[in-house]
Amino acid sequence: MNDEKLSMRLEKVATFVRSGSVVADIGSDHAYLPIYLVKKGIVPRAIAGEVNEGPLSSAKEQIKYNDLNHVITAKLGNGLAVIQDESVNTVVIAGMGGPLIADILENGKPQLEGVERLILQPNVAADHVRRWLFNNGWSLIDEAILDEGDHVYEILVAESGDAKESYSDDLEKELWMGPHLLRNKNSAFNKKWNREWNQLEKVYDQLKQANDQKKLSKKTKDIQQKLSWLKEELS
């Protein structure tokens, strides 16, 4: 790991880790985040979880190279299985698709007992993650969105609590676009949703030309609703 330097994405994820936490990073990508958090003195101990032997081996090499075997454990296991019997209070899942993150959380519900904070960074489809949190008693306490290279990343931070408190009556729009992000729009937010607007308009035009309009009416209605939200928020 070069000079304790992370990508902008992971640096932003790290800002949501509370000092003194015990962190499990699920799908740890060479254990870069746990190494950074320990070396910066943010956390005393961490777990790097991997589902395959290859990435696990890479994580172990980086941990050994940084002489951190005594405080970072690399574990092989499927999703949250790696935190079984560990006193973890913060879970990070970063760099995966939203549906996969939601599946990991759903399949790992028993392991979430005792976890106080979730820091989730879906590469796509963050609405799947928000919906899972909303339906499972996790309060979305903060969000961030940033532009790195050609990618726009969203970060969701949740704690066990009242899932409804972050949302207004515009629940579906806020699940899709992010309640905190809607209240604090920045250039990355505008970039992401202007792209989405362009893509949805293309799909909508194609659907309008399709033969079986009755069959497509639900999909068309859904896109119309999303285009309406985008017009409200970006115009």
C-alpha atoms as a printed R data frame, in Angstrom:
    type eleno elety resid chain resno       x       y       z
1   ATOM     1    CA   MET     A     1   0.000   0.000   0.000
2   ATOM     2    CA   ASN     A     2   1.580   3.241  -1.173
3   ATOM     3    CA   ASP     A     3   2.071   5.953   1.489
4   ATOM     4    CA   GLU     A     4  -1.240   5.140   3.185
5   ATOM     5    CA   LYS     A     5  -3.046   6.581   0.152
6   ATOM     6    CA   LEU     A     6  -6.547   5.454  -0.749
7   ATOM     7    CA   SER     A     7  -8.733   6.256  -3.714
8   ATOM     8    CA   MET     A     8 -11.020   9.264  -3.214
9   ATOM     9    CA   ARG     A     9 -13.919   6.824  -2.914
10  ATOM    10    CA   LEU     A    10 -12.395   4.837  -0.053
11  ATOM    11    CA   GLU     A    11 -11.035   7.966   1.628
12  ATOM    12    CA   LYS     A    12 -14.595   9.267   1.790
13  ATOM    13    CA   VAL     A    13 -15.828   5.921   3.132
14  ATOM    14    CA   ALA     A    14 -13.137   6.146   5.836
15  ATOM    15    CA   THR     A    15 -14.468   9.511   7.051
16  ATOM    16    CA   PHE     A    16 -17.656   7.771   8.227
17  ATOM    17    CA   VAL     A    17 -15.800   5.288  10.445
18  ATOM    18    CA   ARG     A    18 -15.974   6.447  14.051
19  ATOM    19    CA   SER     A    19 -12.799   6.551  16.078
20  ATOM    20    CA   GLY     A    20 -12.324   3.429  18.190
21  ATOM    21    CA   SER     A    21 -14.667   1.253  16.134
22  ATOM    22    CA   VAL     A    22 -13.982  -2.376  15.333
23  ATOM    23    CA   VAL     A    23 -14.526  -2.631  11.590
24  ATOM    24    CA   ALA     A    24 -15.249  -5.466   9.190
25  ATOM    25    CA   ASP     A    25 -14.632  -4.635   5.528
26  ATOM    26    CA   ILE     A    26 -16.573  -7.106   3.387
27  ATOM    27    CA   GLY     A    27 -14.952  -7.681   0.002
28  ATOM    28    CA   SER     A    28 -11.858  -5.875   1.161
29  ATOM    29    CA   ASP     A    29  -9.806  -5.345  -2.047
30  ATOM    30    CA   HIS     A    30  -6.280  -6.058  -0.738
31  ATOM    31    CA   ALA     A    31  -7.360  -4.904   2.751
32  ATOM    32    CA   TYR     A    32  -6.512  -1.329   1.744
33  ATOM    33    CA   LEU     A    33  -9.243   0.247   3.877
34  ATOM    34    CA   PRO     A    34  -8.553  -1.733   7.092
35  ATOM    35    CA   ILE     A    35  -4.826  -1.036   6.734
36  ATOM    36    CA   TYR     A    36  -5.465   2.682   6.262
37  ATOM    37    CA   LEU     A    37  -7.848   2.856   9.235
38  ATOM    38    CA   VAL     A    38  -5.421   1.089  11.575
39  ATOM    39    CA   LYS     A    39  -2.328   3.000  10.429
40  ATOM    40    CA   LYS     A    40  -4.128   6.313  10.844
41  ATOM    41    CA   GLY     A    41  -5.111   5.334  14.386
42  ATOM    42    CA   ILE     A    42  -8.830   5.534  13.604
43  ATOM    43    CA   VAL     A    43  -9.557   1.937  14.632
44  ATOM    44    CA   PRO     A    44  -7.682  -0.426  16.966
45  ATOM    45    CA   ARG     A    45  -8.643  -3.599  15.094
46  ATOM    46    CA   ALA     A    46 -10.231  -4.690  11.825
47  ATOM    47    CA   ILE     A    47 -11.343  -7.685   9.780
48  ATOM    48    CA   ALA     A    48 -10.891  -8.022   6.035
49  ATOM    49    CA   GLY     A    49 -13.479 -10.432   4.642
50  ATOM    50    CA   GLU     A    50 -13.174 -12.194   1.286
51  ATOM    51    CA   VAL     A    51 -15.298 -14.868  -0.364
52  ATOM    52    CA   ASN     A    52 -12.514 -16.296  -2.590
53  ATOM    53    CA   GLU     A    53  -9.012 -17.581  -1.873
54  ATOM    54    CA   GLY     A    54  -7.270 -15.303  -4.425
55  ATOM    55    CA   PRO     A    55  -8.406 -11.976  -2.930
56  ATOM    56    CA   LEU     A    56  -7.906 -13.425   0.580
57  ATOM    57    CA   SER     A    57  -4.291 -14.199  -0.252
58  ATOM    58    CA   SER     A    58  -3.784 -10.651  -1.594
59  ATOM    59    CA   ALA     A    59  -5.263  -9.197   1.599
60  ATOM    60    CA   LYS     A    60  -2.997 -11.365   3.773
61  ATOM    61    CA   GLU     A    61   0.078 -10.263   1.801
62  ATOM    62    CA   GLN     A    62  -0.759  -6.573   2.266
63  ATOM    63    CA   ILE     A    63  -1.457  -7.037   5.970
64  ATOM    64    CA   LYS     A    64   1.837  -8.874   6.435
65  ATOM    65    CA   TYR     A    65   3.745  -6.294   4.351
66  ATOM    66    CA   ASN     A    66   2.432  -3.568   6.656
67  ATOM    67    CA   ASP     A    67   3.265  -5.626   9.771
68  ATOM    68    CA   LEU     A    68  -0.339  -5.557  10.972
69  ATOM    69    CA   ASN     A    69  -1.104  -9.260  11.477
70  ATOM    70    CA   HIS     A    70  -1.651  -8.615  15.189
71  ATOM    71    CA   VAL     A    71  -4.528  -6.148  14.579
72  ATOM    72    CA   ILE     A    72  -6.045  -7.032  11.171
73  ATOM    73    CA   THR     A    73  -7.457 -10.487  10.470
74  ATOM    74    CA   ALA     A    74  -8.148 -11.636   6.912
75  ATOM    75    CA   LYS     A    75 -10.991 -14.153   6.903
76  ATOM    76    CA   LEU     A    76 -12.511 -16.360   4.228
77  ATOM    77    CA   GLY     A    77 -16.297 -16.463   4.224
78  ATOM    78    CA   ASN     A    78 -19.476 -15.591   2.389
79  ATOM    79    CA   GLY     A    79 -20.590 -12.033   3.157
80  ATOM    80    CA   LEU     A    80 -21.231 -11.330   6.816
81  ATOM    81    CA   ALA     A    81 -20.304 -14.872   7.871
82  ATOM    82    CA   VAL     A    82 -16.789 -13.513   8.526
83  ATOM    83    CA   ILE     A    83 -18.029 -11.478  11.506
84  ATOM    84    CA   GLN     A    84 -19.547 -14.458  13.292
85  ATOM    85    CA   ASP     A    85 -18.042 -14.617  16.803
86  ATOM    86    CA   GLU     A    86 -16.251 -11.283  16.313
87  ATOM    87    CA   SER     A    87 -16.926  -8.120  18.346
88  ATOM    88    CA   VAL     A    88 -17.498  -5.971  15.255
89  ATOM    89    CA   ASN     A    89 -19.594  -2.825  15.611
90  ATOM    90    CA   THR     A    90 -19.094  -1.303  12.141
91  ATOM    91    CA   VAL     A    91 -19.520  -3.010   8.777
92  ATOM    92    CA   VAL     A    92 -18.267  -1.589   5.481
93  ATOM    93    CA   ILE     A    93 -19.415  -3.017   2.150
94  ATOM    94    CA   ALA     A    94 -17.982  -1.013  -0.734
95  ATOM    95    CA   GLY     A    95 -17.512  -1.379  -4.467
96  ATOM    96    CA   MET     A    96 -20.349  -3.800  -5.274
97  ATOM    97    CA   GLY     A    97 -23.710  -3.412  -6.985
98  ATOM    98    CA   GLY     A    98 -26.674  -2.333  -4.887
99  ATOM    99    CA   PRO     A    99 -28.626  -5.602  -5.308
100 ATOM   100    CA   LEU     A   100 -25.598  -7.632  -4.184
101 ATOM   101    CA   ILE     A   101 -25.077  -5.441  -1.106
102 ATOM   102    CA   ALA     A   102 -28.769  -5.829  -0.241
103 ATOM   103    CA   ASP     A   103 -28.457  -9.620  -0.630
104 ATOM   104    CA   ILE     A   104 -25.388  -9.720   1.639
105 ATOM   105    CA   LEU     A   105 -27.276  -7.763   4.307
106 ATOM   106    CA   GLU     A   106 -30.389  -9.924   3.955
107 ATOM   107    CA   ASN     A   107 -28.449 -13.188   4.171
108 ATOM   108    CA   GLY     A   108 -26.379 -11.896   7.079
109 ATOM   109    CA   LYS     A   109 -29.171 -10.594   9.329
110 ATOM   110    CA   PRO     A   110 -28.198 -12.819  12.279
111 ATOM   111    CA   GLN     A   111 -24.635 -11.470  12.134
112 ATOM   112    CA   LEU     A   112 -25.854  -7.867  12.271
113 ATOM   113    CA   GLU     A   113 -26.845  -8.271  15.940
114 ATOM   114    CA   GLY     A   114 -24.490  -5.945  17.796
115 ATOM   115    CA   VAL     A   115 -23.483  -3.987  14.687
116 ATOM   116    CA   GLU     A   116 -24.063  -0.283  15.307
117 ATOM   117    CA   ARG     A   117 -23.168   1.246  11.950
118 ATOM   118    CA   LEU     A   118 -23.297   0.233   8.285
119 ATOM   119    CA   ILE     A   119 -21.221   2.126   5.715
120 ATOM   120    CA   LEU     A   120 -22.321   1.040   2.260
121 ATOM   121    CA   GLN     A   121 -20.960   2.148  -1.100
122 ATOM   122    CA   PRO     A   122 -22.904   0.646  -3.998
123 ATOM   123    CA   ASN     A   123 -21.402   1.227  -7.450
124 ATOM   124    CA   VAL     A   124 -24.876   1.120  -9.007
125 ATOM   125    CA   ALA     A   125 -28.528   0.862  -7.925
126 ATOM   126    CA   ALA     A   126 -28.182   2.482  -4.499
127 ATOM   127    CA   ASP     A   127 -31.989   2.486  -4.267
128 ATOM   128    CA   HIS     A   128 -31.905  -1.300  -3.648
129 ATOM   129    CA   VAL     A   129 -29.752  -0.671  -0.579
130 ATOM   130    CA   ARG     A   130 -31.898   2.199   0.709
131 ATOM   131    CA   ARG     A   131 -35.006   0.074   0.340
132 ATOM   132    CA   TRP     A   132 -33.417  -2.807   2.273
133 ATOM   133    CA   LEU     A   133 -32.367  -0.438   5.070
134 ATOM   134    CA   PHE     A   134 -35.849   1.115   5.182
135 ATOM   135    CA   ASN     A   135 -37.559  -2.273   5.356
136 ATOM   136    CA   ASN     A   136 -35.227  -3.664   8.028
137 ATOM   137    CA   GLY     A   137 -35.123  -1.024  10.743
138 ATOM   138    CA   TRP     A   138 -31.956   0.853   9.777
139 ATOM   139    CA   SER     A   139 -31.999   4.648   9.868
140 ATOM   140    CA   LEU     A   140 -30.162   6.326   6.982
141 ATOM   141    CA   ILE     A   141 -28.270   8.956   8.959
142 ATOM   142    CA   ASP     A   142 -26.048  10.353   6.205
143 ATOM   143    CA   GLU     A   143 -25.130  10.070   2.546
144 ATOM   144    CA   ALA     A   144 -22.359  11.330   0.301
145 ATOM   145    CA   ILE     A   145 -21.869  11.454  -3.443
146 ATOM   146    CA   LEU     A   146 -18.569  12.052  -5.197
147 ATOM   147    CA   ASP     A   147 -17.134  12.145  -8.677
148 ATOM   148    CA   GLU     A   148 -13.909  10.176  -9.240
149 ATOM   149    CA   GLY     A   149 -12.677   9.913 -12.800
150 ATOM   150    CA   ASP     A   150 -15.623   8.930 -14.966
151 ATOM   151    CA   HIS     A   151 -17.537   7.375 -12.065
152 ATOM   152    CA   VAL     A   152 -19.991   8.841  -9.585
153 ATOM   153    CA   TYR     A   153 -20.182   6.991  -6.279
154 ATOM   154    CA   GLU     A   154 -22.804   7.141  -3.534
155 ATOM   155    CA   ILE     A   155 -22.077   6.296   0.102
156 ATOM   156    CA   LEU     A   156 -24.861   5.447   2.561
157 ATOM   157    CA   VAL     A   157 -24.406   5.479   6.326
158 ATOM   158    CA   ALA     A   158 -26.995   3.764   8.494
159 ATOM   159    CA   GLU     A   159 -27.546   2.983  12.153
160 ATOM   160    CA   SER     A   160 -30.184   0.858  13.830
161 ATOM   161    CA   GLY     A   161 -33.210   3.019  14.565
162 ATOM   162    CA   ASP     A   162 -36.283   4.641  13.064
163 ATOM   163    CA   ALA     A   163 -35.996   3.959   9.343
164 ATOM   164    CA   LYS     A   164 -38.651   6.559   8.501
165 ATOM   165    CA   GLU     A   165 -37.019   9.573  10.142
166 ATOM   166    CA   SER     A   166 -34.783  10.451   7.159
167 ATOM   167    CA   TYR     A   167 -37.636  10.457   4.677
168 ATOM   168    CA   SER     A   168 -40.485  12.796   3.808
169 ATOM   169    CA   ASP     A   169 -43.785  12.045   2.060
170 ATOM   170    CA   ASP     A   170 -41.831  11.694  -1.220
171 ATOM   171    CA   LEU     A   171 -40.643   8.263  -0.137
172 ATOM   172    CA   GLU     A   172 -40.243   6.625  -3.545
173 ATOM   173    CA   LYS     A   173 -38.330   9.570  -4.995
174 ATOM   174    CA   GLU     A   174 -36.062   9.719  -1.943
175 ATOM   175    CA   LEU     A   175 -35.406   5.967  -1.999
176 ATOM   176    CA   TRP     A   176 -34.364   6.345  -5.624
177 ATOM   177    CA   MET     A   177 -32.298   9.546  -5.380
178 ATOM   178    CA   GLY     A   178 -31.293   9.692  -1.705
179 ATOM   179    CA   PRO     A   179 -33.001  11.907   0.918
180 ATOM   180    CA   HIS     A   180 -29.792  13.518   2.210
181 ATOM   181    CA   LEU     A   181 -28.382  13.914  -1.305
182 ATOM   182    CA   LEU     A   182 -31.549  15.669  -2.467
183 ATOM   183    CA   ARG     A   183 -31.185  18.180   0.379
184 ATOM   184    CA   ASN     A   184 -27.487  18.801  -0.310
185 ATOM   185    CA   LYS     A   185 -27.054  18.667  -4.094
186 ATOM   186    CA   ASN     A   186 -23.561  19.036  -5.496
187 ATOM   187    CA   SER     A   187 -21.892  18.750  -8.901
188 ATOM   188    CA   ALA     A   188 -21.531  14.952  -8.598
189 ATOM   189    CA   PHE     A   189 -25.265  14.647  -7.882
190 ATOM   190    CA   ASN     A   190 -26.076  16.761 -10.936
191 ATOM   191    CA   LYS     A   191 -23.673  14.768 -13.119
192 ATOM   192    CA   LYS     A   192 -25.167  11.423 -12.084
193 ATOM   193    CA   TRP     A   193 -28.789  12.411 -12.520
194 ATOM   194    CA   ASN     A   194 -28.324  14.352 -15.764
195 ATOM   195    CA   ARG     A   195 -26.787  11.178 -17.189
196 ATOM   196    CA   GLU     A   196 -29.724   9.187 -15.891
197 ATOM   197    CA   TRP     A   197 -32.135  11.703 -17.407
198 ATOM   198    CA   ASN     A   198 -30.553  11.295 -20.851
199 ATOM   199    CA   GLN     A   199 -30.642   7.502 -20.621
200 ATOM   200    CA   LEU     A   200 -34.260   7.398 -19.451
201 ATOM   201    CA   GLU     A   201 -35.383   9.688 -22.259
202 ATOM   202    CA   LYS     A   202 -33.771   7.368 -24.818
203 ATOM   203    CA   VAL     A   203 -35.474   4.321 -23.282
204 ATOM   204    CA   TYR     A   204 -38.782   6.182 -23.126
205 ATOM   205    CA   ASP     A   205 -38.567   7.117 -26.827
206 ATOM   206    CA   GLN     A   206 -37.848   3.478 -27.734
207 ATOM   207    CA   LEU     A   207 -40.793   2.240 -25.664
208 ATOM   208    CA   LYS     A   208 -43.159   4.691 -27.320
209 ATOM   209    CA   GLN     A   209 -42.302   3.134 -30.685
210 ATOM   210    CA   ALA     A   210 -42.930  -0.428 -29.516
211 ATOM   211    CA   ASN     A   211 -45.931  -2.369 -30.798
212 ATOM   212    CA   ASP     A   212 -47.497  -3.718 -27.614
213 ATOM   213    CA   GLN     A   213 -48.190  -0.489 -25.713
214 ATOM   214    CA   LYS     A   214 -50.526  -2.213 -23.254
215 ATOM   215    CA   LYS     A   215 -47.775  -4.583 -22.156
216 ATOM   216    CA   LEU     A   216 -45.315  -1.725 -21.756
217 ATOM   217    CA   SER     A   217 -47.656   0.679 -19.976
218 ATOM   218    CA   LYS     A   218 -46.329  -0.063 -16.455
219 ATOM   219    CA   LYS     A   219 -42.710   0.397 -17.521
220 ATOM   220    CA   THR     A   220 -43.599   3.567 -19.429
221 ATOM   221    CA   LYS     A   221 -45.465   4.937 -16.407
222 ATOM   222    CA   ASP     A   222 -42.465   4.210 -14.155
223 ATOM   223    CA   ILE     A   223 -40.115   6.057 -16.501
224 ATOM   224    CA   GLN     A   224 -42.523   8.984 -16.786
225 ATOM   225    CA   GLN     A   225 -42.571   9.270 -12.993
226 ATOM   226    CA   LYS     A   226 -38.773   9.233 -12.806
227 ATOM   227    CA   LEU     A   227 -38.459  11.824 -15.575
228 ATOM   228    CA   SER     A   228 -40.907  14.005 -13.653
229 ATOM   229    CA   TRP     A   229 -38.768  13.727 -10.499
230 ATOM   230    CA   LEU     A   230 -35.622  14.573 -12.460
231 ATOM   231    CA   LYS     A   231 -37.283  17.622 -13.984
232 ATOM   232    CA   GLU     A   232 -38.311  18.784 -10.491
233 ATOM   233    CA   GLU     A   233 -34.844  18.363  -9.032
234 ATOM   234    CA   LEU     A   234 -32.562  19.403 -11.901
235 ATOM   235    CA   SER     A   235 -34.448  22.107 -13.778
